[in-house]
Amino acid sequence: MSSLDIGEVVRRSGVPASTLRYYEERGLISPTGRRGLRRQYDESVLEQLALISVGRVAGFSLEEIVLVFGPQGELKVDRALLLGKADELDRTIAQLTAVRDGLRHAAACPAPSHAECPSFRHLLREVIEGRLHGGEALTGEVTMP
């Protein structure tokens, strides 16, 4: 594989140089060396950056993503971690779908006020009882999922 300097990696990946340096500090990627003052990377870094991006979109922390790469940058997938994140995404999707549907209903509801709308009141009860708030009943600060 050919060697890419940091500028070429930035251009091809769209990842800023500052982020590449941060990923290096975190152990997510490694340069193969330097040519003058410019870091050099193996072309496989582009695939690693794509995997990091997919991981971030899926909601993995950088600490979790670093566990996916072996010491030489090879992929070592923890299937249990992936399944756990997929289950978490299913819960989040269900919560967001319910909230989206509630908002759409509230926007089109023919009731004189939202306080009189049974569907909107049901949505609020779901949030209060914890079914739309990560499984825990609200205890103080109200936040939407």
DRENTIDREN-531675 format. One record per residue: residue number from 1; z, y, x of N, C-alpha, C, O in turn. Coordinates in pm, 1 decimal, always signed. Atoms other than C-alpha are relative to their C-alpha. Layout:
BEGIN
[site NUM,[Z,Y,X],[Z,Y,X],[Z,Y,X],[Z,Y,X]]
...
% end
This chain:
BEGIN
[site 1,[+0.0,-118.6,+84.1],[+0.0,+0.0,+0.0],[+0.0,+124.2,+88.0],[+51.0,+123.2,+200.0]]
[site 2,[+6.6,-123.0,-78.2],[-64.0,+352.3,+113.8],[+126.8,+81.7,-16.9],[+205.0,+62.2,-110.0]]
[site 3,[-116.2,-87.7,-0.3],[+196.0,+613.2,+190.1],[-37.5,+131.7,-66.8],[-146.7,+184.6,-45.6]]
[site 4,[+21.0,-126.7,+68.9],[+229.5,+923.9,-26.7],[+103.7,+99.6,+48.0],[+220.9,+65.1,+63.5]]
[site 5,[-103.0,-98.2,-33.2],[+393.2,+1247.1,+78.5],[+60.1,+52.9,-129.0],[+7.3,+29.9,-237.8]]
[site 6,[-76.0,-43.8,+116.7],[+640.3,+1415.0,-153.7],[-85.4,+86.2,-94.0],[-70.3,+78.3,-215.9]]
[site 7,[+87.0,-82.8,+82.8],[+378.6,+1665.8,-274.5],[-92.2,-83.0,-87.7],[-114.1,-50.7,-204.5]]
[site 8,[+88.3,+89.1,+75.8],[+143.6,+1385.6,-380.5],[+77.7,-73.2,-109.4],[+26.4,-92.4,-219.6]]
[site 9,[-84.1,+66.2,+101.1],[+428.5,+1205.5,-561.3],[+28.8,+97.3,-113.9],[+22.7,+59.8,-231.0]]
[site 10,[-24.5,-101.9,+102.1],[+513.0,+1529.0,-743.3],[-124.3,+17.4,-86.7],[-115.5,+18.4,-209.5]]
[site 11,[+125.0,-21.8,+73.5],[+148.2,+1581.8,-839.2],[-32.9,-117.5,-91.7],[-70.1,-97.2,-207.3]]
[site 12,[+40.5,+117.7,+77.1],[+88.3,+1224.9,-957.8],[+102.1,-40.9,-105.7],[+65.7,-97.6,-208.7]]
[site 13,[-103.6,+44.1,+94.4],[+421.3,+1168.2,-1132.8],[+44.2,+109.4,-96.3],[+92.6,+80.6,-205.8]]
[site 14,[-50.7,-110.2,+80.5],[+499.5,+1514.0,-1268.3],[+149.5,+22.1,+17.3],[+208.0,+107.1,-49.8]]
[site 15,[-143.6,-12.5,-26.8],[+854.4,+1473.2,-1135.2],[+18.7,+104.0,+110.6],[-39.8,+90.4,+218.1]]
[site 16,[-19.7,-103.7,-102.4],[+973.6,+1785.2,-947.0],[+63.0,-56.2,+128.4],[+136.9,-154.5,+124.9]]
[site 17,[-54.1,+42.7,-129.8],[+1060.0,+1750.3,-577.2],[+152.3,-0.5,-1.9],[+214.4,-89.1,+56.8]]
[site 18,[-146.1,-4.0,+5.7],[+1419.2,+1851.2,-651.4],[+55.7,-124.2,-70.3],[+161.3,-175.1,-32.8]]
[site 19,[-42.7,+121.4,+70.5],[+1446.9,+1557.7,-893.2],[-18.0,-121.8,+90.1],[+66.6,-211.3,+91.1]]
[site 20,[+20.8,+111.3,-92.9],[+1299.7,+1320.7,-635.5],[+114.0,-5.5,+101.6],[+165.6,-113.2,+131.2]]
[site 21,[-110.7,-2.1,-96.9],[+1563.2,+1432.2,-384.2],[+130.8,-44.2,-66.5],[+211.0,-115.3,-6.0]]
[site 22,[-119.8,+41.4,+73.6],[+1834.4,+1389.4,-649.1],[-1.1,-150.9,-22.6],[+101.5,-216.6,-5.2]]
[site 23,[+10.7,+145.3,+19.0],[+1707.7,+1037.4,-729.2],[+27.7,-74.1,+131.2],[+86.6,-182.2,+130.3]]
[site 24,[-31.6,+59.5,-130.4],[+1725.3,+960.8,-356.9],[+150.8,-3.6,+22.0],[+206.4,-105.8,+62.1]]
[site 25,[-146.0,-6.9,-17.5],[+2087.7,+1077.4,-344.2],[+70.3,-103.4,-86.6],[+172.2,-159.2,-46.2]]
[site 26,[-61.2,+95.1,+94.6],[+2166.4,+853.4,-642.3],[-38.3,-144.9,+30.2],[+14.9,-236.7,-32.4]]
[site 27,[+38.9,+136.4,-35.9],[+1999.2,+550.4,-482.7],[-107.2,-59.7,-88.8],[-125.1,-181.5,-89.8]]
[site 28,[+104.8,+50.2,+88.8],[+1714.7,+523.8,-735.5],[-132.8,-20.7,+71.0],[-207.4,-112.6,+37.2]]
[site 29,[+122.7,+12.9,-78.7],[+1429.2,+573.5,-489.1],[+34.2,+24.6,+146.5],[+137.8,+82.4,+179.2]]
[site 30,[-21.0,-20.6,-144.3],[+1394.6,+573.2,-110.9],[-131.4,+38.0,+65.0],[-234.6,-23.1,+37.2]]
[site 31,[+121.8,-31.3,-75.7],[+1144.2,+743.0,+116.2],[-19.8,-106.9,+108.0],[+74.7,-173.5,+150.4]]
[site 32,[+28.0,+95.4,-107.4],[+972.5,+526.8,+373.9],[+11.7,+66.4,+135.8],[+13.1,-1.2,+238.6]]
[site 33,[-12.0,-74.5,-124.7],[+1004.7,+799.7,+635.0],[-40.7,+143.3,-22.5],[-38.9,+194.4,-134.5]]
[site 34,[+43.7,-139.7,+5.6],[+883.1,+1147.2,+717.9],[-124.5,+17.8,+85.4],[-144.8,-51.4,+185.2]]
[site 35,[+112.7,-45.8,-81.5],[+564.7,+1303.9,+843.4],[+25.0,+148.2,+18.7],[-0.8,+228.6,-70.9]]
[site 36,[-47.0,-136.2,-22.1],[+686.6,+1623.5,+1000.0],[+126.8,+17.4,-81.9],[+221.1,-60.6,-68.3]]
[site 37,[-116.0,-23.7,+84.4],[+932.2,+1766.5,+748.9],[-16.5,-58.5,-140.1],[+75.1,-50.3,-222.0]]
[site 38,[+28.9,+48.2,+135.5],[+772.4,+1601.7,+445.9],[+34.8,-147.7,-15.1],[-5.6,-231.6,+65.4]]
[site 39,[-35.2,+138.4,+31.1],[+918.1,+1286.2,+295.1],[-126.2,-78.4,-35.9],[-220.2,-25.9,-95.5]]
[site 40,[+109.4,+91.3,+31.5],[+684.1,+989.6,+266.1],[+56.0,-112.4,-88.0],[+168.8,-157.8,-68.9]]
[site 41,[-41.0,+106.2,+92.1],[+700.9,+728.0,-9.2],[-108.9,-105.3,-7.8],[-227.6,-76.3,+6.9]]
[site 42,[+93.7,+106.7,+30.1],[+541.2,+394.5,-70.4],[-58.1,+28.8,-137.7],[+9.6,+87.5,-222.2]]
[site 43,[+65.7,-24.8,+128.7],[+296.1,+408.5,-360.0],[+76.0,-62.2,-117.1],[+61.5,-17.3,-230.8]]
[site 44,[-78.5,+65.1,+106.4],[+530.9,+179.2,-557.2],[+104.2,+93.7,-60.4],[+159.4,+64.2,-166.5]]
[site 45,[-96.7,-95.1,+53.9],[+759.8,+481.7,-604.8],[-47.4,+52.5,-135.8],[+35.1,+87.9,-220.0]]
[site 46,[+52.6,-48.3,+127.9],[+529.6,+588.0,-890.6],[+42.5,-92.6,-114.3],[+77.6,-46.7,-223.0]]
[site 47,[-45.6,+96.3,+100.5],[+614.0,+269.7,-1079.3],[+151.4,+11.9,-21.7],[+199.1,+3.8,-134.9]]
[site 48,[-144.6,-18.5,+13.3],[+984.6,+319.3,-1005.5],[+31.7,+123.7,-83.8],[+121.7,+121.0,-167.6]]
[site 49,[-21.8,-122.1,+77.1],[+964.3,+672.6,-1143.6],[-34.3,-20.3,-147.4],[+32.4,+33.6,-235.7]]
[site 50,[+35.0,+31.3,+139.1],[+790.1,+542.7,-1455.6],[+111.9,-79.7,-66.4],[+145.9,-54.4,-182.0]]
[site 51,[-111.2,+78.4,+55.0],[+1070.4,+288.6,-1504.6],[+123.1,+87.4,-24.4],[+192.4,+70.9,-124.8]]
[site 52,[-112.5,-92.7,+18.9],[+1332.6,+560.6,-1457.1],[-23.3,+82.4,-126.2],[+68.1,+102.5,-206.0]]
[site 53,[+33.3,-80.5,+117.6],[+1153.7,+770.6,-1717.9],[+18.5,-80.1,-129.3],[+75.8,-29.7,-225.9]]
[site 54,[-17.3,+85.5,+118.3],[+1141.8,+482.8,-1967.3],[+148.4,-23.4,-25.5],[+193.3,-18.5,-140.1]]
[site 55,[-143.7,+20.6,+13.8],[+1509.4,+413.7,-1901.7],[+70.0,+121.4,-58.2],[+156.7,+108.3,-144.6]]
[site 56,[-61.5,-123.5,+50.7],[+1603.4,+777.0,-1963.3],[-34.2,+20.5,-147.3],[+52.3,+58.1,-226.4]]
[site 57,[+39.7,-13.9,+140.4],[+1403.1,+786.5,-2288.2],[+77.6,-98.8,-87.3],[+112.6,-66.9,-201.0]]
[site 58,[-74.3,+101.7,+75.2],[+1581.8,+467.3,-2398.4],[+148.9,+29.9,-6.4],[+222.8,-36.5,-79.1]]
[site 59,[-139.9,-39.3,+5.8],[+1915.0,+636.4,-2334.8],[+88.0,-59.1,+109.1],[+210.4,-48.5,+102.6]]
[site 60,[-78.9,+52.1,-111.0],[+2020.7,+463.3,-2014.8],[+44.9,+115.3,+89.0],[-29.7,+210.9,+110.0]]
[site 61,[-47.4,-97.0,-97.6],[+2234.0,+666.3,-1776.6],[-63.0,-33.4,+134.8],[-114.1,-143.6,+154.4]]
[site 62,[+50.9,+29.1,-134.2],[+2123.9,+698.6,-1415.7],[+80.4,-110.2,+66.5],[+26.2,-188.4,+144.6]]
[site 63,[-84.1,+106.7,-55.1],[+2418.2,+474.9,-1324.8],[-47.6,-136.8,-48.2],[-45.4,-233.8,+27.5]]
[site 64,[+52.7,+126.3,+52.2],[+2275.0,+204.0,-1551.4],[-137.0,-30.1,+59.3],[-167.6,-145.1,+90.9]]
[site 65,[+134.8,+20.6,-53.0],[+1921.1,+256.3,-1424.3],[+4.7,-47.7,+144.4],[-75.7,-132.2,+183.7]]
[site 66,[-8.5,+41.0,-140.4],[+2026.6,+219.7,-1060.0],[+28.3,-150.1,+11.3],[-8.5,-212.5,+110.8]]
[site 67,[-28.3,+144.4,-0.4],[+2147.4,-132.6,-1148.5],[-125.9,-83.7,-18.6],[-126.0,-203.1,+11.5]]
[site 68,[+124.9,+70.9,+24.8],[+1789.7,-225.5,-1241.1],[-79.7,-20.1,+128.8],[-165.4,-108.2,+135.6]]
[site 69,[+73.2,+9.9,-125.1],[+1664.7,-174.3,-885.2],[+83.7,-69.6,+106.4],[+202.1,-40.6,+123.7]]
[site 70,[-65.9,+65.0,-112.4],[+1749.7,-401.9,-595.3],[-2.4,+91.4,+121.2],[-54.6,+202.7,+113.8]]
[site 71,[-11.0,-83.7,-119.2],[+1814.5,-272.8,-242.6],[-134.6,+46.4,+55.9],[-141.0,+152.4,+118.2]]
[site 72,[+132.7,-37.6,-49.7],[+1440.7,-264.6,-157.5],[-86.0,+61.5,-110.2],[-207.4,+73.9,-94.2]]
[site 73,[+73.7,-60.9,+110.1],[+1343.2,-103.4,-489.9],[-61.6,-101.1,-94.9],[-130.4,-63.9,-190.0]]
[site 74,[+56.6,+102.6,+88.6],[+1249.9,-436.2,-647.6],[+74.1,+1.3,-133.9],[+190.1,+41.5,-142.3]]
[site 75,[-55.1,+1.4,+134.8],[+1310.5,-480.2,-1018.0],[+88.9,-122.2,-18.3],[+48.1,-234.2,+12.5]]
[site 76,[-89.9,+111.2,+32.9],[+1611.2,-692.5,-1119.3],[+64.7,+33.1,-134.7],[+168.7,+98.5,-142.0]]
[site 77,[-36.0,-36.9,+136.5],[+1647.4,-669.6,-1495.3],[+121.4,-78.2,-48.7],[+125.9,-200.9,-38.9]]
[site 78,[-115.9,+60.0,+65.9],[+1981.4,-736.2,-1661.8],[-33.8,-9.6,-148.1],[-25.5,+89.6,-220.5]]
[site 79,[+46.5,+17.0,+137.9],[+1863.3,-880.8,-1992.7],[+109.0,+32.3,-101.7],[+79.3,+84.5,-209.1]]
[site 80,[-109.7,-31.4,+91.7],[+2205.9,-846.8,-2154.2],[+12.9,+151.3,-17.0],[+38.0,+199.4,-127.6]]
[site 81,[-4.1,-145.7,+7.3],[+2205.9,-475.0,-2070.2],[-112.8,+52.7,-88.3],[-92.3,+143.8,-168.6]]
[site 82,[+113.9,-40.9,+82.0],[+1859.4,-439.5,-2225.1],[+23.5,-30.3,-147.6],[-5.2,+52.8,-233.7]]
[site 83,[-27.2,+36.2,+139.7],[+1961.8,-624.0,-2541.1],[+107.3,+89.8,-60.4],[+96.6,+130.2,-176.2]]
[site 84,[-105.0,-89.5,+47.6],[+2276.3,-413.5,-2572.0],[-54.7,+138.5,-31.7],[-18.0,+198.8,-132.5]]
[site 85,[+59.7,-131.5,+23.7],[+2073.2,-92.8,-2540.1],[-93.1,-5.2,-120.9],[-98.1,+90.1,-198.6]]
[site 86,[+87.9,+14.6,+117.0],[+1818.4,-222.2,-2795.1],[+82.7,+0.5,-128.3],[+43.0,+62.4,-227.0]]
[site 87,[-88.5,-0.5,+117.1],[+2104.4,-289.6,-3040.1],[+53.8,+141.1,-27.2],[+62.2,+184.1,-142.3]]
[site 88,[-48.0,-137.1,+13.6],[+2242.0,+59.0,-2974.6],[-108.6,+90.0,-59.3],[-80.7,+174.2,-144.7]]
[site 89,[+111.5,-77.4,+53.7],[+1898.1,+208.0,-3041.6],[-22.8,-31.1,-148.1],[-52.4,+59.0,-226.6]]
[site 90,[+12.8,+36.8,+141.9],[+1876.5,+11.9,-3370.0],[+103.0,+74.7,-84.0],[+70.6,+125.6,-191.4]]
[site 91,[-104.6,-72.5,+73.8],[+2208.2,+165.9,-3479.2],[-32.5,+148.8,-8.7],[-16.8,+210.4,-114.1]]
[site 92,[+34.7,-142.0,-1.5],[+2096.5,+513.0,-3376.6],[-116.7,+28.3,-94.5],[-114.6,+126.9,-168.1]]
[site 93,[+114.4,-17.2,+89.4],[+1764.7,+472.9,-3558.7],[+44.4,-6.0,-145.6],[+0.1,+74.8,-227.2]]
[site 94,[-49.3,+11.2,+137.5],[+1945.6,+360.5,-3875.2],[+77.6,+125.3,-39.9],[+62.4,+175.7,-151.1]]
[site 95,[-76.6,-121.8,+29.0],[+2182.8,+657.3,-3852.6],[-92.0,+119.5,-19.0],[-77.0,+194.9,-115.1]]
[site 96,[+90.4,-114.3,+8.6],[+1907.2,+908.5,-3791.0],[-91.1,-9.6,-122.4],[-123.1,+91.9,-184.4]]
[site 97,[+82.1,+18.4,+120.0],[+1692.7,+759.9,-4067.8],[+77.6,+40.2,-124.0],[+24.0,+108.4,-211.4]]
[site 98,[-82.6,-36.3,+115.2],[+1978.1,+795.0,-4315.7],[+21.9,+150.6,-7.1],[+16.2,+209.2,-115.2]]
[site 99,[-20.0,-145.1,-1.9],[+2044.7,+1152.8,-4207.7],[-130.0,+70.7,-37.0],[-128.9,+164.6,-116.6]]
[site 100,[+129.8,-59.5,+34.2],[+1672.3,+1238.4,-4221.4],[-27.3,-10.4,-149.1],[-68.5,+87.0,-212.0]]
[site 101,[+23.4,+19.0,+143.6],[+1644.5,+1089.7,-4571.3],[+91.9,+89.6,-82.4],[+50.5,+144.2,-184.6]]
[site 102,[-93.6,-87.2,+70.2],[+1954.0,+1281.4,-4679.7],[-42.8,+145.3,+4.3],[-31.1,+217.1,-95.0]]
[site 103,[+46.4,-137.2,-12.6],[+1815.2,+1607.2,-4547.7],[-123.6,+25.2,-85.7],[-135.0,+129.0,-150.9]]
[site 104,[+120.0,-14.2,+84.1],[+1479.6,+1551.2,-4716.8],[+40.0,+6.4,-147.6],[-12.7,+87.2,-224.0]]
[site 105,[-45.3,-1.9,+139.5],[+1658.7,+1473.1,-5042.4],[+67.2,+133.4,-32.4],[+40.7,+192.9,-136.9]]
[site 106,[-70.0,-125.9,+24.8],[+1882.3,+1778.8,-5010.5],[-98.4,+115.9,-13.3],[-76.6,+206.9,-93.3]]
[site 107,[+99.1,-107.4,+5.9],[+1577.5,+1999.2,-4952.3],[-76.9,-0.7,-131.8],[-120.3,+104.8,-178.2]]
[site 108,[+78.5,+11.7,+122.8],[+1404.5,+1869.8,-5267.8],[+85.5,-26.3,-123.7],[+31.4,-37.4,-233.6]]
[site 109,[-89.1,+38.8,+109.5],[+1709.3,+1794.7,-5486.2],[-6.0,+101.3,-115.2],[+3.1,+222.0,-93.0]]
[site 110,[+5.5,-89.8,+115.5],[+1682.2,+1935.0,-5841.0],[+138.7,+43.6,-50.3],[+147.7,+125.8,-141.5]]
[site 111,[-134.7,-37.2,+45.2],[+2062.1,+1962.5,-5879.0],[+21.9,+149.4,+24.7],[-33.2,+205.3,+119.6]]
[site 112,[-24.6,-144.2,-15.5],[+2188.7,+2320.8,-5923.7],[+59.6,+36.0,+136.4],[+30.4,+143.1,+189.5]]
[site 113,[-54.9,-23.0,-133.7],[+2385.4,+2292.7,-5596.7],[+18.5,-135.6,+66.8],[+23.0,-239.0,+0.2]]
[site 114,[-17.0,+125.9,-73.1],[+2431.3,+2033.2,-5325.0],[+133.9,-65.2,-32.8],[+147.4,-187.4,-25.2]]
[site 115,[-130.7,+54.2,+37.0],[+2792.7,+1993.5,-5430.3],[-9.8,-84.9,-125.8],[+75.4,-170.6,-149.0]]
[site 116,[+18.4,+75.9,+123.1],[+2662.3,+1855.1,-5760.4],[-98.9,-115.4,+14.5],[-120.5,-190.6,-80.5]]
[site 117,[+100.6,+104.3,-22.3],[+2403.7,+1621.0,-5607.9],[+67.6,-130.2,+41.4],[+130.7,-135.6,+147.0]]
[site 118,[-64.7,+127.8,-34.9],[+2524.0,+1256.8,-5613.6],[-50.5,-58.3,+132.7],[+28.4,-114.5,+208.6]]
[site 119,[+53.8,+57.1,-124.3],[+2291.8,+1153.8,-5328.0],[+52.8,+74.3,+121.8],[+87.9,+12.0,+222.0]]
[site 120,[-52.6,-77.7,-111.7],[+2403.0,+1437.4,-5102.1],[+148.0,-27.8,+19.7],[+193.8,-39.7,+133.3]]
[site 121,[-143.2,+31.0,-7.6],[+2769.1,+1368.1,-5182.4],[+18.8,-139.1,+61.9],[+112.0,-160.3,+139.4]]
[site 122,[-6.4,+134.4,-59.0],[+2706.5,+1000.5,-5095.3],[-21.0,+7.2,+151.5],[+50.3,-58.7,+227.1]]
[site 123,[+24.2,-16.6,-143.4],[+2564.1,+1103.8,-4756.1],[+124.4,+54.2,+69.0],[+162.7,+5.5,+175.4]]
[site 124,[-121.7,-55.2,-58.9],[+2873.2,+1313.1,-4687.5],[+110.8,-104.2,+7.4],[+183.1,-110.4,+106.9]]
[site 125,[-101.3,+107.7,-2.3],[+3099.8,+1019.2,-4781.8],[-28.5,-99.6,+111.5],[+63.5,-146.2,+178.7]]
[site 126,[+38.5,+92.5,-107.6],[+2906.2,+794.8,-4543.1],[+44.1,+55.5,+136.0],[+96.7,-17.9,+219.7]]
[site 127,[-39.8,-62.8,-126.6],[+2968.2,+1042.2,-4259.7],[+151.5,+0.4,+11.9],[+206.0,-36.0,+116.1]]
[site 128,[-146.3,-7.3,-3.1],[+3333.9,+1090.6,-4350.1],[+62.0,-136.2,+27.4],[+159.5,-145.9,+101.8]]
[site 129,[-56.1,+134.6,-15.3],[+3397.0,+715.5,-4366.1],[-47.3,-69.9,+126.4],[-5.4,-182.2,+154.5]]
[site 130,[+38.0,+54.5,-129.5],[+3226.2,+655.1,-4035.0],[-122.4,-87.8,+0.9],[-161.1,-137.6,+106.6]]
[site 131,[+118.6,+86.3,+1.2],[+2923.9,+460.6,-4148.0],[-122.1,+68.6,+60.8],[-218.5,+1.6,+98.0]]
[site 132,[+110.8,-71.8,-63.6],[+2694.2,+732.8,-4013.3],[+48.1,+79.1,+120.1],[-17.3,+174.5,+162.2]]
[site 133,[-56.8,-75.8,-112.2],[+2910.9,+849.5,-3726.6],[+53.7,-95.4,+105.3],[+169.0,-84.6,+146.8]]
[site 134,[-37.8,+89.5,-107.9],[+2919.5,+572.4,-3471.0],[+108.5,-99.7,-36.2],[+173.1,-154.7,+53.0]]
[site 135,[-96.0,+101.3,+40.0],[+3145.9,+346.1,-3677.3],[+142.6,+48.3,-11.1],[+231.0,-29.6,-46.6]]
[site 136,[-135.9,-52.0,+10.8],[+3449.4,+573.4,-3669.7],[+2.9,+109.4,-105.1],[-89.0,+190.7,-114.9]]
[site 137,[-15.1,-107.0,+97.5],[+3573.5,+790.6,-3950.0],[+18.8,+132.0,+72.9],[+69.9,+136.0,+184.8]]
[site 138,[-15.9,-131.7,-60.9],[+3566.4,+1161.8,-3880.8],[+147.8,+32.3,+14.7],[+227.7,+8.9,-75.9]]
[site 139,[-139.0,-38.5,-25.0],[+3887.2,+1286.3,-3726.1],[+2.1,+137.6,+62.3],[+36.5,+152.7,+179.5]]
[site 140,[-2.6,-136.5,-51.8],[+3856.3,+1658.4,-3687.6],[-136.6,+60.8,+2.7],[-190.1,+98.5,-101.6]]
[site 141,[+127.0,-69.6,-16.7],[+3534.0,+1799.5,-3549.1],[-113.6,-77.6,-64.7],[-127.1,-198.3,-44.2]]
[site 142,[+114.2,+61.5,+65.3],[+3225.5,+1729.6,-3756.5],[-120.2,+12.2,+91.5],[-157.2,+122.8,+131.0]]
[site 143,[+123.4,-1.6,-77.5],[+2920.4,+1630.5,-3553.3],[-96.9,-94.2,-67.9],[-57.0,-197.2,-122.3]]
[site 144,[+101.4,+86.0,+57.3],[+2595.6,+1485.1,-3675.4],[-40.7,-101.3,+105.8],[-37.2,-70.2,+224.8]]
[site 145,[+40.3,+100.8,-97.6],[+2476.2,+1162.9,-3512.4],[-127.6,+39.5,+71.8],[-175.7,-34.5,+157.7]]
% end
